Amino acid sequence: MTNMQDNIDMPLIHRGKVRDVYDIGENILIVASDRISAFDFVIPTLIPNKGKVLHQLSMFWFDFVKDILPNHIITGNFEDFPQELKKYEYLRGRSMIVKKAKRVDIECIVRGYLAGSGWKEYQKSKTVCSIPLPEGLKESSKLPQNIFTPSSKEEGGKHDENISFEETVKRTDENTARQLKDNSLALYKRASEYALQKGIILADTKLEFGYYGGEMILIDEIFTPDSSRFWEVSKYEEGKPQDSLDKQYVRDYLEQIKWNKSSPAPELPKDIVDKTIGKYIDVYEKLTGKKF
């Protein structure tokens, strides 16, 4: 797996599963790579142009919800980058310069539908993240109301764990936890209602927040196929798993080949790579109304 971004001569603060974060003095440079992760592992096969789709979709959404909450973006336009970054053509269309915010170490998840780990838990206990839900819901059912189900943000390869709202209060404080919940629900409501008009169900999503100048702001990426579950309205059918416009395609392939979910992760065949980027581009074009 070769990464062009390995050649960027700036202090690397953090290499995530998908993003690389560099210190560029007063601000930070975030680069969306073409890496893909599944089951908390980075897959060795790159998905060409995936980083560009993620970056451009995030930029669309940051602009779309900026009246609900300010965000960390200074610029996502390569032409406006400082001169010393312009020599890295790789950055074009896949990177943003952002404010140095103090991250809140909670993954803020909002669910509008019953899927994934939520569905597994519901089958056992009729709850999702300890929130009681009514009887009779099926896989992929629309929930009676959107729910905030935070998880811990673990470093060093540990799995993030679902935590209760009370635990969120303990890890932050009452005011921060309440803001995380209210902002997450407001952002999800705005984005999911818009997506529905475009024929896309935003089933659930993950958001991250930080503090800058004493104010809570939105950071990281938002409403992308890496951080959200997207389904097509036209194919939606309650009571079964949905055909997702996200990396579910890769997860399904890995389940199908019975990978044991321990290192090393397997390579992906070309048809899985092609279909995955096809799904990412499809959701980008449907949501933004632009050609990729």
C-alpha positions, -999 to +999 in steps of 0.1 A: +000+000+000+017+032-011+006+065+003+015+096-016+009+116+016+039+099+032+060+125+013+044+155+029+072+172+049+052+186+078+050+173+114+024+145+115+002+149+146-020+118+140-024+091+114-060+078+117-076+049+099-084+072+070-072+108+077-038+122+083-034+153+105-005+176+102+007+206+122+012+236+100+019+262+127-012+281+138-036+257+121-039+220+112-040+203+078-064+173+075-058+150+045-084+124+035-065+094+022-078+066-001-075+041+028-106+023+040-112+006+073-136-021+084-141-037+118-115-013+132-088-025+108-073-005+079-076-026+048-043-028+028-061-021-006-066+016-014-099+028-029-089+053-056-104+088-052-123+078-020-105+106+000-117+132-026-153+121-024-152+122+015-135+156+015-159+172-010-190+157+006-179+169+040-173+204+026-208+204+012-223+194+046-202+218+067-216+246+046-251+232+047-254+231+085-232+261+094-261+280+108-267+253+134-232+252+147-199+268+136-171+244+124-134+241+122-129+249+085-106+277+074-104+265+038-109+233+018-099+250-014-063+240-026-060+273-044-062+292-011-035+271+006-003+287+017+025+285-009+046+258+009+016+234+006+010+240-031+039+219-041+019+188-029-005+183-058-018+152-039-036+175-015-058+191-042-095+182-036-088+160-006-076+183+022-087+211+045-069+236+067-087+238+100-086+255+134-067+238+162-097+229+184-096+209+216-114+177+208-141+163+230-133+126+234-167+112+227-180+098+195-215+113+190-237+088+173-273+095+163-296+067+151-329+072+132-332+035+122-324+002+138-293-013+122-258-027+130-249-030+167-282-013+176-302-041+160-281-067+177-287-052+211-324-046+205-329-083+198-314-092+232-329-065+254-353-043+235-328-014+241-302+004+221-273+017+243-296+011+273-323+033+258-356+013+260-374+009+227-409-004+220-416-041+212-422-052+176-394-033+158-377-051+130-342-049+114-339-015+096-372-002+112-375+036+115-372+044+152-401+062+169-377+091+174-341+098+167-318+087+195-284+099+208-261+069+215-226+081+223-195+059+224-161+062+239-133+073+217-105+048+222-070+052+209-044+025+200-065+000+182-090-005+211-126-008+201-149+022+208-175+012+233-212+023+235-217+044+267-248+058+283-257+095+285-249+094+322-214+080+314-210+109+289-218+134+317-191+117+339-165+118+312-172+155+303-197+175+324-234+181+325-233+211+302-209+196+276-229+163+275-262+182+270-246+203+242-232+172+225-266+156+225-287+186+214-262+196+187-260+160+174-298+156+172-303+190+155-276+183+129-289+148+122-324+161+118-314+187+093-292+164+072-316+134+073-346+155+062-326+170+033-312+136+023-347+121+022-357+147-004-328+134-025-340+098-022-315+089+005-321+076+040-295+087+065-300+058+089-274+068+114-242+089+117-212+097+138-202+133+147-173+148+165-170+181+184-143+203+199-139+236+216-123+267+200-122+300+217-144+287+245-172+277+220-183+242+209-177+237+172-181+208+147-149+190+137-136+160+117-159+149+088-197+149+086-223+129+069-200+109+047-202+072+037-174+066+062-192+081+091-228+073+082-251+046+069-269+056+037-298+037+021-317+043-010-354+052-004-364+033-036-348+000-023-357+004+014-375-026+029-381-030+066-372-063+082-339-070+065-304-056+060-303-028+034-282-023+003-260+005+017-243+034-002-213+032+021-186+008+032-211-018+042-202-034+008-166-040+021-178-053+054-202-078+037-173-090+015-151-096+046-179-114+064-185-135+033-148-147+030-150-154+068-121-132+077-113-137+114-111-099+121-076-100+133-044-087+117-034-087+089-065-076+070-070-091+036-066-073+003-098-065-016-104-078-052-108-052-080-146-057-084-152-049-047-129-018-050-148-006-081-182-012-066-173+006-034-160+038-050-191+036-073-213+037-042-194+066-027-196+086-059-233+077-063-242+091-028-221+122-034-238+130-067-273+123-053-268+145-022-250+174-038-266+174-072-230+178-087-210+154-109-179+141-092 
